[in-house]
Amino acid sequence: MDYYSDHIKTLIDELGRLPGVGYKSASRLAFHIVNMPQEGVDRLVDSIRNAKANVRYCKKCCTLTDDEYCPICKSPGRDASTVMVVENSRDLAAYEKTGEYHGLYHVLHGAISPALGIGPADIRLKELMQRLETEQISEVIIATNSSLEGETTAMYISKLIKPAGIKVSRIASGVPVGGDLEYIDEITLLRALEGRVEL
Amino acid sequence: MDYYSDHIKTLIDELGRLPGVGYKSASRLAFHIVNMPQEGVDRLVDSIRNAKANVRYCKKCCTLTDDEYCPICKSPGRDASTVMVVENSRDLAAYEKTGEYHGLYHVLHGAISPALGIGPADIRLKELMQRLETEQISEVIIATNSSLEGETTAMYISKLIKPAGIKVSRIASGVPVGGDLEYIDEITLLRALEGRVEL
């Protein structure tokens, strides 16, 4: 592979380490970056450095933020008695975009996965339990993904919290809005049937 | 959008400017970068800075390289009488991977596109003509993409070079029309090389 210069090769290698970026995409990005104006490269590099240096975990909900507490935990307009548990900050953002959830969040930064060796101690579960002790929380909504890991995590958290007498719920699993029944997998169809609600 | 911190938002914006990176991919990359170990972030940033600062055009074939001349132009084992004209360095790499082409290259860094306002003066065509005057070149193989712009460029170069009595060929069809050289399998690339026809 001596048809690319060393610096280009190093850049392709580094870009190729990012999730979802294969060798071809990394090459395309590398040549794009080399051809970018210097100020564009500076902005890109600065944004990476600044994010890495300044972003930290919110002391309350553990989402990634610039300050000690994130904008949601700091907001006086939120319902502090409800906490939605999500796997990561992008899932939090997905629910924020609906504009209809007004409680707080708790970000686990992962899900329990025995296959990958990720146990309850490897996610932000201890922080959630501490919040349940110190804050006035009446309901915990578990919004982990509808995957094996997400379901395992939901079951685990549910068993952990229920003895404390706090209401624990799980977001509904079923047919997505606009979804076409014939293209939906059987497990989802079964879940939708089991979770049917009276009209 | 105040569910993401400012530094994360800036990073997502900058990553989203890269080709083929949409908002969702940019978010995924941004959170991955923030969660990377510091040394990984340093390596990524350094590779970007180094590539931008040190990569330049080869004085002979115009490909992107670290030194005055690229490894291929410097190699004594290459057949200096044959020059393959490609649109960019990734297309050069695609032909190098076949391991069956032993001539030199000339990288245009673009293709003639009246629609995009890219004329013959905007690609490295002047440099090619200078090479034909100073070097002992007996054949020019035009390996621009099999797109409208690539074909236009091939025709233009052919008409420009032929009066000088130099053999001009075009890689054969076999490369599917509308296809992008860098994404095509090596056997197809070889067939195209073997089946080149004189223009």
Boltz contact constraints between the chains, C-beta under 6 A:
constraints:
  - contact:
      token1: [A, 2]
      token2: [B, 71]
      max_distance: 6.0
  - contact:
      token1: [A, 3]
      token2: [B, 93]
      max_distance: 6.0
  - contact:
      token1: [A, 3]
      token2: [B, 96]
      max_distance: 6.0
  - contact:
      token1: [A, 5]
      token2: [B, 55]
      max_distance: 6.0
  - contact:
      token1: [A, 5]
      token2: [B, 65]
      max_distance: 6.0
  - contact:
      token1: [A, 5]
      token2: [B, 66]
      max_distance: 6.0
  - contact:
      token1: [A, 6]
      token2: [B, 66]
      max_distance: 6.0
  - contact:
      token1: [A, 7]
      token2: [B, 50]
      max_distance: 6.0
  - contact:
      token1: [A, 7]
      token2: [B, 51]
      max_distance: 6.0
  - contact:
      token1: [A, 7]
      token2: [B, 54]
      max_distance: 6.0
  - contact:
      token1: [A, 7]
      token2: [B, 55]
      max_distance: 6.0
  - contact:
      token1: [A, 7]
      token2: [B, 66]
      max_distance: 6.0
  - contact:
      token1: [A, 8]
      token2: [B, 51]
      max_distance: 6.0
  - contact:
      token1: [A, 10]
      token2: [B, 47]
      max_distance: 6.0
  - contact:
      token1: [A, 11]
      token2: [B, 47]
      max_distance: 6.0
  - contact:
      token1: [A, 11]
      token2: [B, 51]
      max_distance: 6.0
  - contact:
      token1: [A, 14]
      token2: [B, 43]
      max_distance: 6.0
  - contact:
      token1: [A, 14]
      token2: [B, 44]
      max_distance: 6.0
  - contact:
      token1: [A, 14]
      token2: [B, 47]
      max_distance: 6.0
  - contact:
      token1: [A, 18]
      token2: [B, 29]
      max_distance: 6.0
  - contact:
      token1: [A, 19]
      token2: [B, 32]
      max_distance: 6.0
  - contact:
      token1: [A, 27]
      token2: [B, 90]
      max_distance: 6.0
  - contact:
      token1: [A, 29]
      token2: [B, 18]
      max_distance: 6.0
  - contact:
      token1: [A, 32]
      token2: [B, 19]
      max_distance: 6.0
  - contact:
      token1: [A, 33]
      token2: [B, 48]
      max_distance: 6.0
  - contact:
      token1: [A, 34]
      token2: [B, 51]
      max_distance: 6.0
  - contact:
      token1: [A, 34]
      token2: [B, 55]
      max_distance: 6.0
  - contact:
      token1: [A, 41]
      token2: [B, 52]
      max_distance: 6.0
  - contact:
      token1: [A, 43]
      token2: [B, 14]
      max_distance: 6.0
  - contact:
      token1: [A, 44]
      token2: [B, 14]
      max_distance: 6.0
  - contact:
      token1: [A, 45]
      token2: [B, 45]
      max_distance: 6.0
  - contact:
      token1: [A, 45]
      token2: [B, 48]
      max_distance: 6.0
  - contact:
      token1: [A, 47]
      token2: [B, 10]
      max_distance: 6.0
  - contact:
      token1: [A, 47]
      token2: [B, 11]
      max_distance: 6.0
  - contact:
      token1: [A, 47]
      token2: [B, 14]
      max_distance: 6.0
  - contact:
      token1: [A, 48]
      token2: [B, 33]
      max_distance: 6.0
  - contact:
      token1: [A, 48]
      token2: [B, 45]
      max_distance: 6.0
  - contact:
      token1: [A, 50]
      token2: [B, 7]
      max_distance: 6.0
  - contact:
      token1: [A, 51]
      token2: [B, 7]
      max_distance: 6.0
  - contact:
      token1: [A, 51]
      token2: [B, 8]
      max_distance: 6.0
  - contact:
      token1: [A, 51]
      token2: [B, 11]
      max_distance: 6.0
  - contact:
      token1: [A, 51]
      token2: [B, 34]
      max_distance: 6.0
  - contact:
      token1: [A, 52]
      token2: [B, 41]
      max_distance: 6.0
  - contact:
      token1: [A, 54]
      token2: [B, 7]
      max_distance: 6.0
  - contact:
      token1: [A, 55]
      token2: [B, 5]
      max_distance: 6.0
  - contact:
      token1: [A, 55]
      token2: [B, 7]
      max_distance: 6.0
  - contact:
      token1: [A, 55]
      token2: [B, 34]
      max_distance: 6.0
  - contact:
      token1: [A, 64]
      token2: [B, 34]
      max_distance: 6.0
  - contact:
      token1: [A, 65]
      token2: [B, 5]
      max_distance: 6.0
  - contact:
      token1: [A, 66]
      token2: [B, 5]
      max_distance: 6.0
  - contact:
      token1: [A, 66]
      token2: [B, 6]
      max_distance: 6.0
  - contact:
      token1: [A, 66]
      token2: [B, 7]
      max_distance: 6.0
  - contact:
      token1: [A, 71]
      token2: [B, 2]
      max_distance: 6.0
  - contact:
      token1: [A, 90]
      token2: [B, 27]
      max_distance: 6.0
  - contact:
      token1: [A, 93]
      token2: [B, 3]
      max_distance: 6.0
  - contact:
      token1: [A, 96]
      token2: [B, 3]
      max_distance: 6.0
